[in-house]
Every structure is written in C-alpha cells, then in structure tokens.
C-alpha cells in the first residue's frame, strides 16, 4: 500500500526528468513533505498533441460513472495484479496512464503496541516515478481530475517493512508506460517489475501520522537507519 508520499521536486527538475514540452520557466511548485490522499499533486501525462505535460490532480481516483467524488478517498491505490480487470480502474489503465513523481514514500510497521513509521527512498536520492492512472469526473457542472497509484508486491528488502510498494517506472520505460499503443501485457509487466535499489529505509518520528505535519523535519531520521 502507499498512503503517504513526498513530492519535493522543482519545476526544472520535473522538466528534466520527463523532457516536458512545456516552457522551462514556470512558478515554483508547492512541495509535499507528507502528501496525503485528497490533496493535489503534480503528475506527468500525455496531452492531446502527444506531448508530455504536467497536470495538478487530486489523489484518489474518482471514476467517471461515480455518483459523487466521495469514493475517491478510498481509491488511492490500484493493485497491479487486478488493475486491468476492476471496473473503477480498467478504462483508465487502458487509455489514461500517468507518472507520479515522488522523492520517497512512508510505510508503517507494527512495533509493540503501536506502529513505527519509515521513510523509503532511493539511497542516492534520485527521483522516483510511480505508475499511475488518471480519470476525469464531471457531474452537474462540477469537474474533477484525479489519480491513483498502482501498487505491486514489495521487493526485498522493502518487504521487511510492508508487503506492498508503489509500482515504479524506470526512465527508460516512460514512453512505453504513457503510450496508448502499448499492449496490456507490456503495461502489466512494467507495473510488476521491481525497481533496483539500493534503498534507504529510515525510521522517522510519529509526527508523520498527522497530515497537518507537512514540513521538511518530517523526514529527520531517528537513531535507527539502514542502507541495503
């Protein structure tokens, strides 16, 4: 599962990561140090001209057939094993895929009577791109664009913390993931392919439990820190 993640890139960093068609000059983006469902995030998708662009979408996919937007809060993740079959995700998986830029994500591991939060990221601090789906909902003059993050079975050593992780698309596969011509088998293979580490698994403060704590100190490591 992925229920919190960080998105701290500048516009220039996003531009370089995705080779965007948009102008390089743009306003600074609001960083998310403790990003949570129902908040807006930057995602990379293909526009009507076939170019890569950045859009601001709400986290928690609302299918076009939904009666209202409330169900989006429960649709933050789609499983790579079933994403192509589920009514809520199937259409988006076939034709509305996106890349969700991230610096890392949080998971919780049971410890005694509580849970210890961990921050997981690449050891060299390189940016990640989660496999995502997006959808447009429009009812009664109210419109919303939203997205979901695909998850897959966690690779070692991440599985020590949680058995699921975000599906990560490597840069050499960006085009295939975004291309409407890619086959279902190709897409499913990409969504299930583990991203090579090494990863840093950093124990952090329980301050991350509250979405109101959205500051750089949320990532300050505790005494326990592991590098694999």
Buried (B, 14 or more C-beta within 10 A) or exposed (E): BBBBBBBBBEBEBBBEBBEBEBEEEBEEBEBBBBBBBEBBBBBBBBEEEEEBBBBEBBBBBBBEEBEEBEBBEEBBBBBBBEBBEBEBBBBBBBEBBBBBBBBBBBBBEEEEEEEBBBBBBBEEEEBBBBBBBBBBBEBEEEEBBBBBBBBBBBBEBBEEBBEBBBBBBEEEBBEBBBBEEBEEEBBBBBBBBBBEBEBBBBBBBEBBBEEEBBEEEBBEEEEEEEEE
